[in-house]
Amino acid sequence: MSSVAIRAEGLSKHYRLGAGVQHNTLRDQVMHRLRSLVQWGSGQSENDPSFWALKDISFDVQHGEVLGIIGHNGAGKSTLLKILSRITQPTKGTADIYGRVSSLLEVGTGFHSELTGRENIFLNAAMLGMQRDEVRRKFDEIVAFSGVEDFIDTPVKRYSSGMYVRLAFAVAAHLEPEILIVDEVLAVGDASFQQKCLGKMEEVSRSGRTVLIVSHNMTIIEGLCERAILLEKGRVARIGKTHTVVEGYADAIRSQASMAIGAREDRVGLGEVLLTGIELLDGQRQSVAALITGRDAIIRMHYRCAAQKEFRNCRVSVSVNGRKGQDLFVLSTDIVDPSPLTLSGTGYVDFIVPELPLTGGAYFLQSYIESNGHAQDWIKNVAPFPVLDADYYGTGNLCPPGWEGNGVLIDYRWESSEGRGASAASVRARNR
C-alpha cells in the first residue's frame, strides 16, 4: 500500500485587493504609507474588496502518483502550488509534505544577470537544493539539454529570452527530488524544446517520483496523470480519474461559452472597443447555426467603439479551441496584412476560412481586440463553434470516432515502397 506524499486539509487563501501582505523593508513601509494616504483621499478604506483565491481545498497525493491540476485562469491553481511549495502561507488549513520537494514554478528565479551561464547553473542549482558534487556530475547533461553550449561562459544578460528560459528549465528539470511541483513550464521555448520538456516530464513520471502538474494542455494532462483535480473559483469542482475530470472541464467550457457576450464579467481590457457579437456565415454569407467540414466558412466579429472616438493600430483576432480547451489555430488581422487597422463607431471584421479544415464536433472561440498595443477586449471561450462532419478528402471516409472537436485536417500525400501513393489535394480535386 502506497503512503501519502502530500496531504492538504482545508486549505484556504484570502487576499485583500489593493493591499500588500508584508512590509519587511523600508521601501515597503513607505509605499504602504503612501497607498494609505491615497486611499484616504479617495474615500477608500481598509474595507477594500477582497476575495478567496482558495477555499477549503482538501486532497491526498500518494507517493509515486502523478496528479494533474486544471481549471480556468484565476481558478486558484498557481496559488495552490505556491502554498505546497512553501512560497506563501495559507490563510487557513494545513499542507503536509512528506519528502524532498523541488518546484518548477517560475523558471529562472535566482539567476543573476551579470554571471555567466556556467556560474548561474551552480548558483541556481544550489538555491534549488542540489549539492555541488551533484551539479558537477550533471553539468554536461544540463548544458546539452539547454542547447546553449556555445554561450555557457557568456553572461546571461546577453542571452535571448528563449536561451535564458531553456537554461533555467534544464537546471530545474535535472533535480532528483521525491516530489516535483510543475506549473505550466512545458510552454517554454520553441516547439522542439517543448518536446524535450515533455519527454523529460514523461521520464520523471515513470521514475516513481510524485509529481503535481498544472497545465492548460489537456493532452499533456491526460498523457501524464493518473488522477486530476478541477478547480473552479478557488474550490474543488471535481477530483478523480483524469479522463472524467477533463470531461468535466469541457462541460465547464461549454457552459461558459453559452453565456451571452454582454453578460460576460470575465472579459479583460480597457473596454473602449468591445466585442458585441459573433456570427457564423457560410460561403454565400448566409447566417448559419453550424459550419461544415470542407466548406467555405466565415467568422464575423461585431464590435462597438466608444462614441466619437477613433482607434488606430488595431488588431482583431479569434482563436479556435478544441472541446477540451486546447488551442488549434488563430486568425488575426495583423498576420496576413500588417497594414494598420482603424476602428470607429460600430462594425464587424470577417475572417474567411476556405474549405474549413476541422473535423465535426463542438469547438469554442476566443476573441481578442487591441489598439496601440493595449488590450481592449479579451474573452476566453466567448462562443460555441459547432462544425458538422463531412467528407473533407472526397473519399467517402469520415474521420475516426474520438476526433470530434479535436481535429485539424490538412492536405497531404503518402507513398509506399511498393510505388503506391496518393495526394489528398489531388483526390479532392478529382472528386469535385
N, C-alpha and C positions, 0 to 999 in steps of 0.2 A: 504493500500500500504506500502510495507516494505521500510525502509530507508537504505541509504548507510552506510556500516560499514568501508569499505576500498575503497579509490579511488586513483588509480595510473594513472598519466598522463605524458607521455613522459619520463619514467624512463630509464636512461642510466648510465652505469658504465664502466669507462675506466681504464685500468691498463697498466703501462709501465713495460715490463718484466725485471726482474733483479733489479728493483728499489723499495725501500720502500716508503711508503706514508708519514709517520710521523717520526720524530726523537726527541721524547719528553724527553728521558733520555740521560745521559752522555754516557752510553754504546751504545745506538742507534746512537748517533752522531759520536762516534769513529768508529763504524763498517761502517757507511755510508762513512766516510773519507777513510777508508781502501779500501772499494769497489771501490771508485772513483780512487784511485791510481792504483789498479789492472786493472781497465778498461782502464785507460790512457796508462798503459804499454803494454796492449794487443791490442791497436788500437781501442777499443770500445769507443763509445762516448755517449753523452746524447741522441742521436737519436737511442737508442736501439729499437728493435722491440716492438710493443705494440698491444693490442687488446681490443675490446669492449666486456666485459662479458655480458652486456645487451645493447640493442639498441632500444630506442623508444618504451618502453612497456607501454601500456595503458589498463586498465580494471577497472570495479567496482565489488565489492562484497557486497551483501545485508546482513543486519542483519539476523542472523539465517540460512544463507546459508553455505553449506559445499562445498568448491571448491578444486578440485584436480589439482596439477601441475605436469606434466610428461615431459619426454624428455630424451635423451641420456646423459651420463656423459659429463660434460662440456657445457651443453646447457644453463646454467645460473640459474638453479633452486635455488640452495643454496644461490647464490648472491642475488637473488630477495628476498628471505625470510630474509636475513640479513639486507637488506635495510628496509623492512617492520617492522622488529624488532628493528630498530634504532641502530643496531650494527655497521653498516657502512653507509656512506653518499653517495647518488647518485652523479655522475658527472653532470648530467642534469636531469631535470624533478622534479616532486613532488610526495609524497606519503602521503595522509591524512588518519589518523586513528581516528575513532570515537568510543571510548570505551577503557576499560582497557584491555591491551594485556599481554599475557604470551606466551613464546616461548619455545618449546622443540626442540632445535637445536643441542646442544652438551651437552647431559645429564652428570651431574656430575660437570659441571662448577661451581666453588665456593666451592667444597668440600675441606676440609683441612685434609691431611693425618694423622696428629697427633691427631685429635679429634675423638671421638667415633662416632658410627652411630647415637646415640641419639642426640649428640651435633651438628652433621652435618645436621640433619633434620631441627633443628631450624635455623642454620646458612643459609643453602641453601634456605629454605622457605622464610626467611627474604629478601634474595637477589632477590627472585622471586616476592616479593611484598605481602607476606602473613603477617597478624598480628599475634602476639604471641598467643593471645587467640584462634584465628582460628587454629593455629598449634596444640595447646593443644587439641582442640575438635577432630581433625582429626588424632592425633598422632597414636592411636591404629590401625586405619584403614590403615594408611600409612605403618606401620610396618608389619601388616598382609599381605598386598598386596605384599610387597617386599619379604617376606619369609625369613627374616634374624633375626627373633625374638630372637634366641639363641645367637646372636652375636651383639645385638644392643648396648651394652656397651663396645664393643671392638673397638680399634682404626681402622679406615677404611684402614690404610696402611697394615693391616693383612688380609683384605678381598681378596678373589679371584676377578678377573676382572668381572665375572658374578654377584657376590654379590654386587659389587660396582655399576654396571650399574643398577641392579634391584632396589636398594635403591634410586638411583638418579631419575630414571623414576617414582617410586612410589611417591616421593615428588612432582615432577612437574605435574604428572597426576592428583593430587588431588587439584590443584588450581581450582578456580571457576571464571575465567576471562570472560569477554564478548566476547573476541576474542582470539582464540588459534591458534598458528602457529606451525606446526609439520613438522620435516624433518627426515624421514627415521628412526624414533625411534622404529617403530614396528619390526625392525630387531634385537633388543637387546635380550640377554638372550637365554635360550633354548626354545624348541617348546612349552612346557607348559606355560612358561611365556609369549611368544609371543601371545598365545591365550588369556591370561588375558589382555595384552595390547590392543589387537583388541577389546575385549569386552568393555574395558574402553573407547576406541575411539567411539564405537557404542553408548555407553551411553551418551557421550558428544555430539555426533551429534544429538541425539534425544532430548536433553535438550533445544534446541532453541538457543544455542550459535553459533557464527560464527567461522568456522574452515577453515584454509588453510592447506593442507597436501601435502607433496611431498613423493612419493613412486615409486619404480620400480615394485611393485607388482600390476599388473592391476586388479587382483581380489579384492584387498582392495579398490582401487580407484573406481571401478565400484560399489562395495557394499556400500560405504560410501558417495560418492559425487554425487551431482545433475548435476553440470557442471564441466568442466575441461579445462585447458589451456595446449596446447602442445608448448613447447619452442624448437627451433632449432637454434643453433649458436647465442644465445642471443636475438632472435626475436620471436614474437608470430607467430607460424605457423598456429595454429587453436585455436578457442575458441568456446565453445558451449556445447550441451548435451554430457554427459560423454561417452556414447557408440560411438557416432560419432567421438569424439576426439581420443578415444582409437583405433578405426579402422584406423584413420589417422596415429597414431603412428605405428601400424602394417604395414601400407604401407611404412612408412619411413624405418622400419627394413628390409622389403623385398628389397627396393631399395639399401640399404647399403650392404646387403648380396650378391646382384647380381654383385657387383664390382669385378674385377679381383684382386686376392690376392696381386699381385705385385704392383697394383696401390693404395693400401690402405695406406693412410697417417696418420690414427688414431691409428696405432699399437703402443704398448708400450713395452719398454725393451731395453737391451743393443744392440741387433741386431747382435750378433756374431753367434747365431744359429737362422735361420729363417725358418718359415713355407713357403713352396713353392707351395703347392697344397693339396687339399683334394679330395679323390676319394671314391666313393661308390661301394662296391662289394657285390655280393650275396654269398650264402653258397658254391658255386663252384668256388669262387674267380674270377668271371667274372664281369667286369665293367658294371654297370647299371646306368640308369638315375634316378631311384627311387627304394626304398626298399619296401618290402611288409610286412604288419602286420602278425606276427606269423611265419615268415620265418627267417632263419639264415641271419644275416647281418654283414658286415664288414665296418668300417670306417677307411680308410687308410690316414695317415697324412705324407706327404712328407716333408723332411727337408733338409737344406743345412747349413753346418758349415763353419766357417772361415777357409781359406786354411791353411794346415799344422798345425792344432791345434786340440787337443783332449779335450773334455768337459766331466768332471766327475760329479757324483752325480746329474744326470739329472732327471727331471720329465716332462713327457709329458701328457697332459690331454686334453680332449674335453668334453664340456657340451652340452646337448641338451636342447634347449629353445623352449617354445611354441610360437605360432604365435603372441602373444602379448608381447613376451619378457620374460615371466616367466621361471625360472629355473625348469626343470623337473628331470634330473639326470645328474651325472657327471661320466665319465670314466677316470681313472688316473692310470698311470703305478705304482705308489707307494702304492696304496691302496691294491691291491691283491698280489703284490710282492714287499716287502720293500728293496730287494737287490739293490745295486747301479746300475744305468743305465749310460753307457758311450756312447757318440755320437761323430762321426767324419765323415768328408767328406760329402757325400750325402747318403740318405737312407730314410726309412719310418718306421712308427710304426703302426701296425694294432690293432684296437680294435674290437674284435669279440663278437657279441651280439647274443646268441642263441634265436631263436623264438622272434623276435623283439616285445617288449610289448608296442607298440604305436598304437593308432587309426590312421586311414588315415588322411591326411591333410598336411599342409605346416609347417615345423619346421625349426629351424635355429641352427647352430653350433657356439660355442665359443671355440677358441683354446688358449692353454697356454703351453709355453715351458720355463723351468728354468734350471739353473745349479748352484750348490753350494748355493742354496737359493736366487739367483738373477734372476729376470725375464729377459728372453732373447727375447721373442716374445709373446705378448698377443694381440689377436684380437677379439673384440666382433662382433657378427653377421658376422662371417667370410664367411659363405657359406650357401646356402639353403639346406634343408634336407627333400625332398619330400618322403612321405610314402603313398602307395596305400592300401586302406582298404581291409581287408579280414576277413574270418570267424575264428577269433582267438580262440574261445571256442568250435568250431566244432558243433554248434547247428543250424546253418543256420541263425542265427540272427547277424546282424551287430550293432554297437553302435548307439545310437540315434543321430539325427541331432543336431548340436551345439557342438558336441565333437570334430569336425575336428580340428586337430592341437593343441589339448589341453589335450588329454587323455593318461594316463599311465595305461596299463592293467596288472592285476596280477591274479595268481591262487588263488582261494578262495573256500569256501564251505558255504552253507546255510542250516539251519534246521528250522523246524516249530514245533509248539506244537502238530500238527496232525501226527507227525512222518515222514513227508516227508522231503526230502533234497537231495542235490547233491553237489558234489565236482567238481570244474572247471577242476582240473587236471585229475580226473577220466573220465569226459565227453570227454576231449580232447583225452585221451588215447584210449577210446572206439571208437571214430570216426576216428582214423587214419587208 
